[in-house]
Amino acid sequence: MTVLDMEPSRPIARKRLDLALEKILSGGADHSGCYPLSDLRRKLAMISQARRFMLVMVLMQQTLPQTEYELAEATRDLKSNVIRNLHVLVAEGIAIPTRDEATHIVRYRINNDLLKALSDLFGRGRVQ
């Protein structure tokens, strides 16, 4: 399989990301609240992939939401790779998209509630 064989899947991934964004931006998903252990395990599995981990680390360090272009530049990765990984992070509720009303540009931020839940998970049972 060559890179050219893989090209048709990129527009499909972009379309799936757009559909997920529309669902979330229209209020179809809730990113707050308590997470079952099975959800936390799945989210950790998603984050453990190297490029997604790098994206999560960049999002954690940013004080303002970032665009796909800004994230691609910060991670020194192709925009198409960033979009594909953002699709996974958004679908899992790890990254939260927001759309600027004036420009319609989508920006992404980390889900701080999820980070707190993961921190609490690993903080349990620690002896001090």
Backbone hydrogen bonds, N-H to C=O, Kabsch-Sander energy under -0.5 kcal/mol:
donor,donor_aa,acceptor,acceptor_aa,energy
6,M,2,T,-1.0
6,M,3,V,-0.5
7,E,3,V,-0.9
9,S,6,M,-1.3
10,R,6,M,-0.6
10,R,7,E,-1.4
12,I,8,P,-0.8
13,A,9,S,-2.4
14,R,10,R,-2.3
15,K,11,P,-2.3
16,R,12,I,-2.5
17,L,13,A,-2.4
18,D,14,R,-2.5
19,L,15,K,-2.4
20,A,16,R,-2.5
21,L,17,L,-2.7
22,E,18,D,-2.5
23,K,19,L,-2.1
24,I,20,A,-2.3
25,L,21,L,-3.5
26,S,22,E,-1.7
27,G,24,I,-1.6
28,G,23,K,-3.0
39,D,36,P,-0.5
40,L,36,P,-2.0
41,R,37,L,-2.5
42,R,38,S,-1.9
43,K,39,D,-2.5
44,L,40,L,-2.4
45,A,41,R,-2.1
46,M,42,R,-2.0
47,I,43,K,-2.2
48,S,44,L,-1.8
49,Q,46,M,-0.8
53,F,49,Q,-2.9
54,M,50,A,-2.1
55,L,51,R,-2.2
56,V,52,R,-2.8
57,M,53,F,-2.5
58,V,54,M,-2.3
59,L,55,L,-2.7
60,M,56,V,-2.4
61,Q,57,M,-1.4
62,Q,58,V,-1.0
66,Q,108,Y,-2.7
71,L,67,T,-2.3
72,A,68,E,-2.4
73,E,69,Y,-2.4
74,A,70,E,-2.5
75,T,71,L,-2.2
76,R,72,A,-0.8
77,D,72,A,-2.0
82,V,78,L,-2.2
83,I,79,K,-2.8
84,R,80,S,-2.1
85,N,81,N,-2.4
86,L,82,V,-2.8
87,H,83,I,-2.1
88,V,84,R,-1.3
89,L,85,N,-2.4
90,V,86,L,-3.2
91,A,87,H,-2.3
92,E,88,V,-1.9
93,G,90,V,-1.1
94,I,89,L,-2.6
95,A,89,L,-1.5
96,I,109,R,-3.4
98,T,107,R,-2.7
100,D,105,I,-2.5
104,H,100,D,-2.4
107,R,98,T,-3.1
108,Y,66,Q,-3.4
109,R,96,I,-1.8
111,N,94,I,-2.4
112,N,110,I,-1.1
115,L,111,N,-1.9
116,K,112,N,-2.2
117,A,113,D,-2.1
118,L,114,L,-2.6
119,S,115,L,-2.5
120,D,116,K,-2.8
121,L,117,A,-2.0
122,F,118,L,-2.0
123,G,119,S,-1.3
124,R,120,D,-0.9
124,R,121,L,-0.6
126,R,123,G,-1.2
